[in-house]
């Protein structure tokens, strides 16, 4: 039992660290690792697509609080933009959590892996083609400005597209247990022109609420394994703090490269697991 506790703590800390660093929430790390443990160790027989997604969302709630508090000190969270996205992502998360109860394990592996590889491919395409966000005049209605180092970035959010996109991102979040950051960060970068650090910090702020409402839905469906929850929370809190701190110390380009490589590795691993 002690070994199970240590593994749960370590997995949560690693997932929260990576998630907070890249604005993912940690589900892309936590979910594959828990499935790996369930197939190779005693004490993880409770892991199913339903329980692991529920656990992931609950852990990410604490990861989001921990890392968002750190990001708030550096004033990198765009609260107004985050609140706008939440209008769509919260109900989407609850719908996705409800649909999750109908998926089988092998199918879940393949869907999960395919999803995050697609996300990585989008980011690689952006780099190879040199796609740049549309230049936005600071006087335009709805424009935002953010200063990262000596650079000033201007970006603009359109309300209807933001809410609609956020709804579908939230649905995927509740279904896959990834917090939405793995999808929302690329959307903020590519569609709305966010600088990477602002996108990451705002994503972690959103994850607090998206994962909370997704977790509530999973609790109502009886998917939470309460005996293991307390093993994950301390690791998630520590990892979230460490990831947020590290995020502030590395460049934006390095952050995006780290995000792409991580998604590809995890995606391939999940697809192979589903096929096998």
C-alpha positions in Angstrom: 0.0 0.0 0.0 2.9 2.3 0.8 4.2 1.8 -2.8 0.8 2.7 -4.2 0.7 5.9 -2.2 4.2 6.9 -3.4 3.3 6.2 -7.0 0.1 8.2 -6.8 1.9 11.1 -5.2 4.8 11.0 -7.8 2.4 10.6 -10.8 0.3 13.6 -9.5 3.4 15.8 -8.9 4.9 15.0 -12.3 1.6 15.5 -14.1 1.0 18.8 -12.3 4.5 20.0 -13.0 4.3 19.3 -16.7 0.7 20.6 -16.9 1.5 23.8 -15.1 4.7 24.4 -17.1 2.9 24.0 -20.5 -0.6 25.1 -19.5 -2.1 21.6 -20.1 -3.5 20.8 -16.6 -1.6 17.6 -16.5 -4.1 15.1 -17.8 -2.0 14.2 -20.8 0.6 12.9 -18.4 -1.5 11.5 -15.5 -3.9 9.5 -17.6 -1.3 7.5 -19.6 0.8 6.8 -16.4 -2.2 5.5 -14.5 -3.2 3.2 -17.3 0.4 2.0 -17.4 0.4 1.3 -13.7 -2.9 -0.5 -13.9 -1.5 -3.0 -16.4 1.7 -3.7 -14.5 1.1 -3.3 -10.7 -1.2 -4.4 -8.0 -3.3 -1.7 -6.3 -4.4 0.0 -9.5 -7.3 -2.3 -10.5 -9.7 0.6 -10.0 -8.4 2.3 -13.1 -10.9 2.5 -16.0 -11.6 5.3 -18.5 -14.3 6.6 -16.2 -12.4 6.6 -12.9 -9.1 7.8 -14.4 -10.8 10.7 -16.1 -12.7 11.6 -13.0 -9.5 11.4 -10.9 -7.6 13.5 -13.5 -10.2 16.3 -13.4 -10.2 16.3 -9.6 -6.4 16.4 -9.4 -6.3 19.2 -12.0 -8.7 21.3 -9.9 -5.9 21.5 -7.2 -3.2 21.8 -9.8 -5.1 24.8 -11.3 -5.4 26.6 -8.0 -1.8 26.0 -7.1 -0.3 27.2 -10.4 -2.8 30.0 -11.0 -1.9 31.5 -7.6 1.7 31.6 -8.8 0.9 33.0 -12.2 -1.3 35.7 -10.6 1.7 37.1 -8.8 3.4 37.8 -12.2 0.1 39.3 -13.6 0.1 36.9 -16.6 -3.5 35.8 -16.3 -6.0 37.5 -18.6 -9.0 37.2 -16.3 -11.5 38.8 -18.7 -10.5 36.6 -21.6 -10.5 33.5 -19.3 -14.0 34.4 -18.0 -15.3 34.7 -21.6 -14.0 31.3 -22.5 -15.5 29.8 -19.4 -19.0 30.7 -20.5 -18.6 28.0 -23.1 -16.2 25.6 -21.5 -18.0 24.9 -18.2 -21.2 23.5 -19.8 -19.1 21.8 -22.4 -17.1 20.1 -19.6 -20.2 18.8 -17.9 -21.5 17.4 -21.2 -18.2 15.7 -22.0 -18.1 14.1 -18.5 -21.5 12.6 -19.1 -20.6 11.1 -22.5 -17.5 9.5 -21.0 -19.5 6.9 -19.2 -20.2 5.2 -22.6 -16.6 4.7 -23.8 -14.6 1.4 -23.5 -10.9 1.3 -22.5 -9.2 0.4 -25.8 -11.4 2.9 -27.7 -10.5 5.6 -25.2 -6.8 5.0 -25.6 -7.0 5.4 -29.4 -9.2 8.5 -29.3 -7.0 10.1 -26.6 -3.8 9.5 -28.4 -5.1 10.7 -31.8 -6.5 13.9 -30.2 -3.2 15.0 -28.7 -1.2 14.1 -31.8 -3.5 16.3 -33.9 -2.9 19.1 -31.4 0.9 18.6 -31.8 0.6 18.6 -35.6 -1.2 21.9 -35.5 1.6 23.5 -33.5 4.3 22.0 -35.8 2.4 23.3 -38.8 2.4 26.8 -37.3 6.2 26.6 -36.8 7.0 25.2 -40.3 4.8 27.6 -42.2 5.8 30.6 -40.1 2.1 31.4 -39.3 1.9 34.7 -37.4 -1.1 36.0 -35.5 -3.0 38.8 -37.3 -1.7 42.2 -36.4 -4.2 44.0 -34.1 -4.3 47.7 -33.5 -4.5 48.5 -29.8 -7.4 50.8 -30.5 -9.6 48.0 -31.8 -12.6 47.0 -29.6 -11.8 43.8 -27.7 -8.1 44.0 -28.1 -5.7 43.1 -25.3 -2.1 44.0 -24.6 0.5 42.0 -22.7 4.1 42.8 -22.0 6.5 39.9 -21.8 10.1 41.1 -21.1 10.6 44.0 -23.4 8.1 42.8 -26.0 4.5 44.1 -26.1 1.9 41.8 -27.7 -1.5 42.8 -28.9 -4.3 40.3 -29.5 -8.0 40.3 -30.0 -10.9 37.9 -28.9 -14.1 37.7 -30.8 -17.0 36.8 -28.4 -19.1 34.3 -30.4 -16.2 32.2 -31.8 -14.5 32.2 -28.4 -17.6 30.8 -26.6 -18.4 28.3 -29.3 -14.8 27.0 -29.5 -14.6 26.9 -25.7 -17.7 24.8 -25.5 -16.3 22.1 -27.7 -12.9 22.3 -25.9 -14.7 22.0 -22.6 -16.6 18.9 -23.9 -13.3 17.3 -24.9 -11.9 18.2 -21.5 -14.7 16.5 -19.6 -14.6 13.5 -21.9 -10.8 12.9 -21.8 -9.9 14.4 -18.4 -7.2 16.7 -19.8 -8.5 19.9 -18.4 -8.8 21.5 -21.8 -5.4 23.2 -21.7 -3.9 20.8 -24.2 -6.5 22.1 -26.7 -7.2 25.6 -25.4 -3.5 26.8 -25.4 -3.1 26.0 -29.1 -6.4 27.7 -29.8 -5.4 30.8 -28.0 -2.0 30.8 -29.8 -3.3 30.1 -33.3 -6.8 31.7 -33.4 -6.6 34.6 -31.1 -2.9 35.4 -31.2 -2.1 35.1 -27.5 1.6 35.1 -26.5 2.5 31.7 -25.1 3.1 32.7 -21.5 -0.3 34.5 -21.3 -2.0 31.6 -22.9 -0.5 29.1 -20.4 -1.3 31.2 -17.4 -4.9 32.0 -18.5 -5.4 28.3 -19.3 -4.4 27.3 -15.8 -6.9 29.8 -14.4 -9.7 28.3 -16.6 -8.8 24.8 -15.6 -9.8 25.5 -12.0 -13.4 26.0 -13.1 -13.6 23.6 -16.0 -12.2 20.7 -13.9 -14.4 21.6 -10.9 -17.6 21.3 -12.9 -16.4 18.3 -14.8 -15.5 16.7 -11.5 -19.0 17.5 -10.1 -20.5 15.6 -13.0 -18.2 12.6 -12.5 -19.0 12.6 -8.7 -22.7 12.5 -9.5 -22.1 9.5 -11.8 -20.1 7.7 -9.0 -16.8 7.7 -10.9 -14.5 9.0 -8.1 -12.4 6.5 -6.2 -12.4 8.4 -2.9 -9.9 6.1 -1.2 -7.1 7.3 -3.5 -7.9 11.0 -3.8 -5.8 12.1 -0.8 -2.8 10.4 -2.3 -2.9 12.6 -5.4 -3.7 16.1 -4.0 -0.4 16.9 -2.2 1.6 15.9 -5.3 -0.6 18.0 -7.6 -0.2 21.0 -5.3 3.6 20.8 -5.2 3.9 20.0 -8.9 1.7 22.9 -9.9 3.8 25.3 -7.9 7.1 24.0 -9.4 5.7 24.1 -12.9 4.4 27.7 -12.6 7.8 28.8 -11.3 9.7 27.0 -14.1 7.4 28.5 -16.7 8.5 32.0 -15.7 12.2 31.1 -16.3 12.2 29.8 -19.8 11.6 31.4 -23.2 8.3 31.3 -25.1 9.8 29.4 -28.0 11.2 26.8 -25.7 7.9 26.4 -24.0 6.1 25.7 -27.3 8.8 23.2 -28.4 8.4 21.4 -25.1 4.6 21.3 -25.6 4.8 19.8 -29.1 7.3 17.0 -28.1 5.3 16.0 -25.0 2.1 15.7 -26.9 3.6 13.5 -29.7 5.2 11.1 -27.2 2.1 10.7 -25.2 -0.2 10.4 -28.2 1.9 7.6 -29.8 2.1 5.8 -26.5 -1.7 5.8 -26.0 -2.5 4.7 -29.6 -0.1 1.7 -29.3 -1.7 0.8 -26.0 -5.1 0.9 -27.5 -4.2 -1.2 -30.6 -2.3 -3.7 -28.5 
